[in-house]
Amino acid sequence: MNDPAAARTIAAALTAATGILMGHSGAPRLDAQLILAHLLSTTREHLIAHDEASLSPEQAAAYAKLVGLRARGMPTAYIVGKRTFFDREFTVTSHVLIPRPETELIVEKALGWVQAQGRQSDPLLRVVDVGTGSGVIALSLAAHLPAARVLATDLSAAALQVAQHNGRDLRNVRFMQGDLLAGIGGQFDVMCANLPYIATAELDVLEVAKFEPAIALDGGKDGLALVRRLLQQAPSRLAKPSILLLEIGADQGEAALAAAHEAFPHGAQISLHQDHAALDRVLEVLL
């Protein structure tokens, strides 16, 4: 049986959905479980432990519709409306980029630098996350650095609404709409950004561009237009000592290094960090 709508138990529904998602998902069983858990307002663990439980015809029909969306390419995170990042769960909508595990490297490097500086409890520590999207970087840092003052910015008002919702339990974060660092005063000890870095011409052929917002993907002709702009703005906005961490595409390391050396010709330590797949992922500048 490959029709989740005809399933009468959790086990049967998951089997049918997994079959449908084969070839459409890199993890068909996991996606099938996450979608059904979302629909039933429960957990994957509960589904696995109680897979003999019955589904109503209405539940089975609703599940079949959601599985159909996934089979047509809609990311699971948009279907279930959430994604885990670092050690927190975040709401995601079609107005924001879906958080990726490789972006956690920025949070890890930022926290490592703050710890090395002995400033984990420093109330004067200033952090900015430029182009915050759903807020994953800013809010992860704010949660681990409760004494710090964290600013999350984004050009998109809709994205900022998502970030504000995700940060509703944190009191050390403020949100600001704007273009990169425009209108922001003062200097920062930690500056992070996961800006759009896909070349405009590539958007037409990328699967993610069918569902994720173009404003969060389009990095201009070579993908680094926004990265270069932020690098040019950053020198006067960074305290000493400070750290700047920017996510880049796997093939952009050399160009990103060149842009950083142009923006910081003297006195900065500039390097690249690789993700778990050994691909260039984060540009680091230390002052």
Secondary structure by P-SEA (a helix, b strand, c coil): cccccccccaaaaaaaaaaaaccccccaaaaaaaaaaaaacccaaaaaacccccccaaaaaaaaaaaaaaaacccccccccccccccbbbbbcccccccccccaaaaaaaaaaaaaacccccccbbbbbcccccaaaaaaaaaacccbbbbbbbccaaaaaaaaaaacccccbbbbbccccccccccccbbbbbccccccccccccccccccccccccccccccaaaaaaaaaccccccccbbbbbbbcccaaaaaaaaaaaacccccccbbbbcccccccbbbbcc
